[in-house]
């Protein structure tokens, strides 16, 4: 996620929606007081321009030895983090900032997004299980993006862009705060998928319906269809 005090926007990063590429681009617009959450070492290496992770730790309490023995040592435990939810971000902010800053996120057709998640989940494996097995048996197959940009089931951002219209929707979002990102989006996490087959070819009737049930809320919100 990125919270820019300089430009008064909050980008909530959803999963498998080109969020890292968007972050890498937005970091070029950030000032010294803006919040940029850490990426993996591999993705941070792509941040050739702009600022790296900064200001994401909170209050300094995480430095306490007692705190570090009680909690896992990662960003989620003691500050802002990569896929922070709207509820968590709001808790850390002054109410006026949350209310007045322009907030945006991106979503993707869930059936297509699920195929992307499948390849990411089994990246590096020579023989991944069949897609149907992934849906039926992998506990990590269900991916919750909806709760990142909603609070109590209600959309809490000002704009939900679409992965399918990424360039134009990102431009629309930034125009709301008077910005023009005149650069090509960096390409991140693009090596997991090894074929260009349409996502529909991965599904049978059963897996299609399962994904439809899993992500019924975003499907209804944005009118996605199989």
C-alpha positions as CSV (number, residue, x, y, z in Angstrom):
1,X,0.0,0.0,0.0
2,X,1.0,3.6,-0.4
3,X,-0.3,6.6,1.5
4,X,0.8,9.9,0.1
5,X,0.4,12.9,2.4
6,X,2.1,15.0,-0.4
7,X,-0.7,14.2,-2.9
8,X,-3.4,13.2,-0.5
9,X,-4.2,9.7,-1.8
10,X,-4.2,6.2,-0.4
11,X,-3.6,3.2,-2.7
12,X,-4.9,-0.1,-1.2
13,X,-3.1,-3.0,-2.8
14,X,-5.2,-6.0,-3.7
15,X,-3.8,-9.4,-4.8
16,X,-3.1,-10.5,-8.4
17,X,-4.2,-7.2,-9.8
18,X,-0.8,-5.7,-10.9
19,X,-0.6,-4.1,-7.5
20,X,3.2,-4.3,-7.3
21,X,3.6,-2.7,-10.7
22,X,1.3,0.1,-9.6
23,X,3.3,0.5,-6.4
24,X,6.6,0.7,-8.2
25,X,5.1,3.5,-10.4
26,X,3.5,5.4,-7.6
27,X,6.6,5.4,-5.5
28,X,8.1,7.8,-8.2
29,X,5.5,10.4,-7.1
30,X,6.1,10.1,-3.3
31,X,7.7,12.6,-1.0
32,X,9.8,12.0,2.1
33,X,6.8,11.9,4.5
34,X,4.7,9.5,2.5
35,X,4.2,5.9,3.6
36,X,5.4,3.1,1.3
37,X,5.2,-0.5,2.5
38,X,8.0,-3.0,1.9
39,X,8.0,-5.3,-1.1
40,X,10.0,-8.5,-1.5
41,X,13.7,-8.1,-2.1
42,X,13.2,-9.2,-5.7
43,X,10.5,-6.5,-6.3
44,X,12.4,-3.8,-4.4
45,X,15.2,-4.3,-6.9
46,X,12.8,-3.2,-9.6
47,X,12.2,0.1,-7.8
48,X,15.0,1.8,-9.7
49,X,13.3,5.1,-9.7
50,X,11.5,6.8,-6.8
51,X,11.5,6.0,-3.1
52,X,11.8,2.6,-1.5
53,X,9.9,1.4,1.6
54,X,9.6,4.2,4.2
55,X,7.6,5.4,7.2
56,X,5.6,2.1,7.5
57,X,6.7,1.4,11.1
58,X,4.4,2.8,13.7
59,X,5.0,4.5,17.1
60,X,8.3,2.8,17.8
61,X,6.7,0.2,20.1
62,X,7.9,-2.6,17.8
63,X,11.4,-2.0,19.0
64,X,10.5,-3.3,22.4
65,X,12.2,-6.7,23.1
66,X,9.1,-7.9,24.8
67,X,7.0,-7.0,21.8
68,X,9.3,-8.9,19.5
69,X,9.2,-12.0,21.6
70,X,5.4,-12.0,21.7
71,X,4.7,-11.2,18.0
72,X,6.0,-12.3,14.6
73,X,8.6,-10.0,13.3
74,X,7.0,-8.6,10.2
75,X,5.3,-5.5,8.9
76,X,1.8,-6.7,9.6
77,X,2.6,-7.0,13.3
78,X,3.9,-3.5,13.9
79,X,3.0,-1.2,11.1
80,X,1.5,-0.8,7.7
81,X,2.0,-3.7,5.3
82,X,1.7,-4.8,1.8
83,X,-2.0,-5.8,1.6
84,X,-3.3,-3.9,4.5
85,X,-7.1,-3.8,4.8
86,X,-9.1,-0.6,4.9
87,X,-10.2,-1.3,8.5
88,X,-6.5,-1.5,9.6
89,X,-5.4,1.5,7.7
90,X,-8.3,3.6,9.1
91,X,-7.4,2.6,12.6
92,X,-4.0,4.1,12.2
93,X,-5.1,7.4,10.8
94,X,-6.6,10.6,11.9
95,X,-10.3,10.5,10.9
96,X,-9.9,13.6,8.7
97,X,-7.1,12.0,6.7
98,X,-9.1,8.9,6.1
99,X,-12.2,10.9,5.2
100,X,-10.6,13.5,2.9
101,X,-7.8,11.6,1.1
102,X,-8.7,10.0,-2.3
103,X,-8.7,6.2,-1.8
104,X,-8.5,3.7,-4.6
105,X,-7.9,0.0,-5.3
106,X,-8.0,-2.4,-8.3
107,X,-10.0,-5.5,-8.9
108,X,-9.9,-8.3,-11.6
109,X,-12.3,-10.7,-13.0
110,X,-12.2,-13.4,-10.3
111,X,-12.1,-16.4,-12.7
112,X,-9.1,-14.9,-14.5
113,X,-7.5,-13.8,-11.2
114,X,-7.9,-17.4,-9.8
115,X,-5.8,-18.8,-12.7
116,X,-3.1,-16.2,-12.0
117,X,-3.2,-17.2,-8.3
118,X,-2.8,-20.9,-9.4
119,X,0.4,-20.1,-11.3
120,X,1.7,-18.0,-8.5
121,X,0.9,-20.6,-5.9
122,X,2.9,-23.3,-7.7
123,X,5.6,-21.1,-9.2
124,X,8.9,-23.0,-9.5
125,X,7.2,-26.5,-9.4
126,X,7.9,-28.7,-12.4
127,X,4.6,-30.5,-12.1
128,X,1.9,-28.5,-10.4
129,X,-1.3,-30.3,-9.6
130,X,-4.3,-29.9,-11.9
131,X,-6.2,-26.7,-11.6
132,X,-9.3,-28.5,-10.3
133,X,-7.2,-30.0,-7.5
134,X,-6.0,-26.6,-6.6
135,X,-9.6,-25.4,-6.3
136,X,-10.9,-28.4,-4.4
137,X,-8.0,-29.1,-2.0
138,X,-5.6,-26.2,-1.5
139,X,-6.5,-24.2,1.6
140,X,-4.8,-21.2,0.1
141,X,-6.9,-21.2,-3.0
142,X,-9.5,-18.8,-1.6
143,X,-8.1,-15.2,-1.9
144,X,-9.9,-12.4,-0.2
145,X,-9.6,-9.0,-2.0
146,X,-13.0,-7.7,-1.2
147,X,-12.2,-7.1,2.5
148,X,-9.2,-5.0,1.5
149,X,-11.2,-2.2,0.0
150,X,-14.4,-2.6,2.0
151,X,-15.5,-2.0,5.6
152,X,-18.4,-4.0,7.1
153,X,-19.2,-5.1,3.5
154,X,-19.4,-1.6,2.1
155,X,-17.0,-0.2,-0.4
156,X,-14.7,2.2,1.5
157,X,-12.7,3.6,-1.3
158,X,-13.6,6.3,-3.8
159,X,-12.6,4.4,-6.9
160,X,-12.3,0.7,-7.8
161,X,-10.3,0.4,-11.0
162,X,-10.3,-2.7,-13.2
163,X,-7.2,-4.8,-14.0
164,X,-8.7,-5.2,-17.5
165,X,-8.5,-1.4,-18.0
166,X,-5.4,-0.9,-15.9
167,X,-3.7,2.0,-17.7
168,X,-6.7,4.1,-18.3
169,X,-8.2,3.5,-14.8
170,X,-4.9,4.3,-13.0
171,X,-4.8,7.5,-15.1
172,X,-8.4,8.3,-14.0
173,X,-7.6,7.7,-10.4
174,X,-4.5,10.0,-10.3
175,X,-6.3,12.7,-12.2
176,X,-8.6,13.0,-9.1
177,X,-5.6,14.3,-7.1
178,X,-4.1,16.4,-10.0
179,X,-1.4,13.9,-11.0
180,X,-0.3,12.6,-14.4
181,X,1.8,9.4,-14.3
182,X,3.5,9.7,-17.7
183,X,5.5,6.5,-17.5
184,X,5.0,2.9,-18.5
185,X,4.1,0.7,-15.6
186,X,7.0,-1.5,-14.5
187,X,6.4,-5.3,-15.1
188,X,6.5,-7.3,-11.8
189,X,5.6,-10.9,-11.1
190,X,5.0,-11.7,-14.7
191,X,7.1,-14.9,-15.0
192,X,4.8,-17.3,-13.1
193,X,2.4,-18.1,-15.9
194,X,3.8,-20.2,-18.8
195,X,1.0,-20.2,-21.3
196,X,-1.5,-17.8,-22.8
197,X,-4.5,-20.0,-22.8
198,X,-7.8,-18.2,-22.1
199,X,-8.7,-18.6,-18.4
200,X,-12.0,-20.2,-19.3
201,X,-10.1,-23.3,-20.6
202,X,-9.0,-24.1,-17.0
203,X,-12.5,-24.6,-15.7
204,X,-15.2,-27.2,-15.7
205,X,-18.8,-26.5,-14.6
206,X,-18.0,-27.3,-11.0
207,X,-14.9,-25.2,-10.6
208,X,-16.5,-22.3,-12.4
209,X,-19.4,-22.4,-9.9
210,X,-17.1,-22.7,-6.9
211,X,-15.2,-19.5,-7.9
212,X,-18.5,-17.8,-8.6
213,X,-19.6,-18.5,-5.1
214,X,-16.3,-17.6,-3.5
215,X,-16.2,-14.2,-5.0
216,X,-19.9,-13.4,-5.4
217,X,-19.5,-10.0,-3.7
218,X,-17.0,-8.5,-6.2
219,X,-18.8,-10.2,-9.1
220,X,-22.0,-8.4,-8.1
221,X,-20.2,-5.1,-7.4
222,X,-18.4,-4.9,-10.7
223,X,-20.6,-7.0,-12.9
224,X,-18.0,-9.6,-13.9
225,X,-19.0,-12.6,-15.9
226,X,-17.4,-15.9,-16.6
